[in-house]
Every structure is written in structure tokens, then in C-alpha cells.
Amino acid sequence: MPTKPRNFKEGGYYHIYNRGVEKRTIFTTKRDYQRFLATLIYYRKNQGLPYAIYERLNPTAKLLQESANPTGLQERIKIIAYCLMPNHYHLVLKLTNTDGISQFVSDIQNSHTRYFNEKYERTGVLFQGTFEAREVRDGSSLLQLTRYVHLNPVTPIKSNPTGLIKTPQSWLYSSYLEWIGLKNPHIADKEEVQRWLSLANGAQNYKEFTEAKIGKDLALELGNLALDGS
């Protein structure tokens, strides 16, 4: 059974979730989503520069910045699956370095808050307190969790009874296309995706496994592993 972790364990898998304060929108435009996805890639490792500075560097300066760490930056986490929604996000992560999850989430949220507040001329917090987390203890639960995450855009909620879209592959801000083989994994970790697809007997079987549950209440099936974004 999944449990709410007090301490993250190296090698452990976790469902990470947070939403906008007072359920407010945190992604308004395509650029908002794309920039947040870029920070997921950037902060997977322990970076020396804030992303807001790094993204403004020219290609040569970026290479110089990267060469300043000849032994490579320390990996914090591996991204297994993700989905960004207008007022919340879901991540499925594997911890590869002590305190990596806490540092990673702090960096992506702080970066997005600064960007969002500057762009939309607002002040104050953007995310609702401390992020929520659940540990995933077995492979079956992890596959069910990724299905739940990938089906978020088609899941009816009180504020949107029909869901945002009809099929999960139409949503551009999740790892679903990476999982079903329509996009080369570049945010989700390729080796981890392949590992879990093997357990699901391949990408096509995973697609059928996922889409068979469109319109169903997966939160009941997942129990406390589900974290509600409605």
C-alpha cells in the first residue's frame, strides 16, 4: 500500500503533487507550460545557476557554464511521468540523491513563481503550501498511478464535467506520448519508461490499459495514492 513519506528514500518512487493557491490557475499560456517543462529538465540535476539566468545565456555561454562542471552535475531525481494541468501538476519521480526531491520541487516552484509573478504583475505565493507526496511501494501501483496521471486531462471534475480533452494523447503537457511511443522520451527518463513498459508488456498494451479507464473514477481505485487536483 502507498504511504505518505516522512523521509524520502534513495531509490524510492513518489507521486508528487501541488496546485495553485486557492486553486488558482498557474499555467495560462503555452509559454507558461513550456517554461515549466524546461525547468523540470534543468533542475533534475543540482544546478549552479537559477534557470531564469541560464535561459538568457547565448549558446556559447551555456556551453561555458556546463564546462565549468567537468565531472558533471549531480543527478537529484529521475522523472518517470508527469502531467501539467491549468491549476496543478502531477509528477512521478524516482529519488536518486538524498534530499533531491525536496530541492527539486523547491527549485521548480520558486522558478515558476518568480516567472509567473513578473509576467502577470502579481506578488505573493503561487502554490498552495508544501507539496504533497505519496510513496509507491510496488510496480502494479506505479503503473496504475501513471495511468491516473496521464488521464488527468480527460477526467471529469466539478469545475470541468467533460474534462479538458477527449483523448490523453491530445494533451501536450504530459508524458503520455513518451510512454506510448509517439515521442522520444526527453523529459521522462528513457530507461525508466522502458523498464515500466516491459512490465506492462509494451507501449501498445500500456495504451490500451490506460485508455480503457477513460471516464472512470481512478481516484477510488488508487486510494490514498491519488492526489486530487479538482
N, C-alpha and C positions, 0 to 999 in steps of 0.2 A: 504494500500500500504506500502511496506517496505521503510524505510528511513535510511539514513546514520546517526548514532547516534553521537551526540556531547558528551553526558554523558550517560554512561551505567546505566541502572536502575535495581535494585534488582528485581528478578522475571522475567526479560525480556529474550527473546530468540534472539540469534545473530548468523549470519553467519560470521565466521572469516576466513580470507584467507591471505596467503603470499607465495611468491616464491623466488627462488634463485636470487641473484643479477645478472643482465644481463641474466636472465632466465637460469642460470647455474644449473647443477644437484646438488641436496642436499642429495639425497639418491642413493648410488652406489651399496651397497651390502645388503643382507638380514639382516645382523647385524645392518646396519645403520637404516633401517626401524624399527627393533625390539627395538633398544635402544630408538628411538624417541617415540614409543608407550609406553615404560616403563616410560618415563618422563611425558607423559600425565597422567598416573595413579598417579605417585608420586606427581606431582605439583598441582593436584586437590585440595590439602589441603596446607595450609601455612606451609611449612617445615622449620626446623631449620638447616638442613644440605644441601649443594649442592648435587645433585644426583650423581655427579662424585665421591664424598666421600662415600655416602651411599651405592652405588653398590659394593664397595670394602670391605665393612664390612662383617664379618662372621655372620652366623645366630644368634648367641648369642649376638653379638654386636648390631645387628639390633633390637633385642628384647629389649635390654637395652636402645637404642635410643628411641624406641617407648614408653617404660615405663616412660621415662623422661617427658612425656606429659600425665599425668594420666587423665586429663579431655578431652583429645582428641585434635587433631589439627583442626583448623577452616577450614571448607569447603569454597572454593572460588567459584567453579563452578560445574555444572553437565554437563557431556558430553552426548549430545543427539545422534550425529552421527559424523563420521569422515571419511576421505579418504586421504591417503598419496600417492602422485604421484612422479615420479622421480625428478621433479624440482619445486614442490609446494605442499601445503597441504590445505585441507578444514576442518573446524571444525564447528559444530553446537552446541552452548553452551547455557546453562541457567545460568544466574548470580545469585548467592546465597549470595554474600557478596560484599559490596561496594569496588570498585577498583579491584575486584577479577579477571576480565578478563584481564585487563592491566598487572597485576602482573603475572598471569598465563602464558600469551603469552611471556612476557619478560623472564621468567624463562625457558620455554621450548626452546625458540630460543637461548638464551645465552648458555644454556647447550649443545644444539646440535652444535652450532658454535664452542665452545671450543673442543668438542669431534672430530668434523669433521676436524678442522684445525690441531689438534695434529696428528690424524690418517693419514691425507693426506699431512702433512708437508706444509701447506699453512698458510698465515696470512691474516688479514683483515676481512671485513664483509662478511657474507654468505647470509643473507636475504636482500631483496630489501626494505630498508627503513622501515617505520611504517606499521604495518599490516593493512589490510583493514577490515572493518566491516559494516554489514547491520543489522538493527533490523527487526525481523519478527513479524508482528502485529496480525496474525490470524492463526488458525490451518490448514486451507487449504493451505496457503502459506508455512507453515512449512513442511507439507508432500511433497509438490512439491519440496521444497528445498532439503530434504533428498534424494529424488529420483535423483535430479540433482547431488548431491554429490556422491551417490552410483554408478551412471552411468559414472562418470568421466573416469574410466579405459577403457570403451568401446566406448567413444565418439571420433569421428574423429577430429583431429586438423591439422593445417598446417604442423607441424613437424612430425605427425604420422597419415596419412589419414585413416588408418584402425582401429585406436585405439590400445591399448596395448594387449587386450584380447577380446574374443568373448562374454563372459557372465560375469556379475558382481560378481557372486559367486566364480569365479576362482581367483579373486584378494584377496590376503591375508591381505592387509593392509588397509582395510576399515571395517566399522561396519555392512556391508550388511548381513553377515552371522548371526550376532547377531539379526538383525531385522527380518530375515525370519525363525528364529528358528533352525538354523543348528549349532549354537554355543551359549553357555550360556553367556549372557552379562556380561563382566568383565571390559571393558573399558567404553562402553556406559552405562549410568545409567539404571539399570533394570526397576525400577518403571516408569521412563520417557518413555522408549521404549514401555512398556506395555500400558501406557496411550495413546500414539500416535497410536499404533497398534489397540487399541479399536476404535479410530476414523476412522481408515482405514478398520474396520471390519475384523481384524485378519491378521496373518502373511501371509497366502496364498493369500489373496486379495491384500495385500501390494506388494507381489512379482509380481503378475500379473499387478498391477498398475505401478510398476517400469519397468518391462521388456517389457511392451507394447511400451515403448518410446525408446527402443534401436535403435540407428541410427538417432534419431530425434534431431532437434536443440532446446534443452530445454532452452538455454540462452534467446531466443526470448520470450518464454513463461513466464520466470521468471522476465523479465525486469531488473531493477537495483538491484534486489536481487541476481542475478547471478554475480559471480566474475570470470573472465576469467583466466585460467591457461595455455593457449596455448603459 
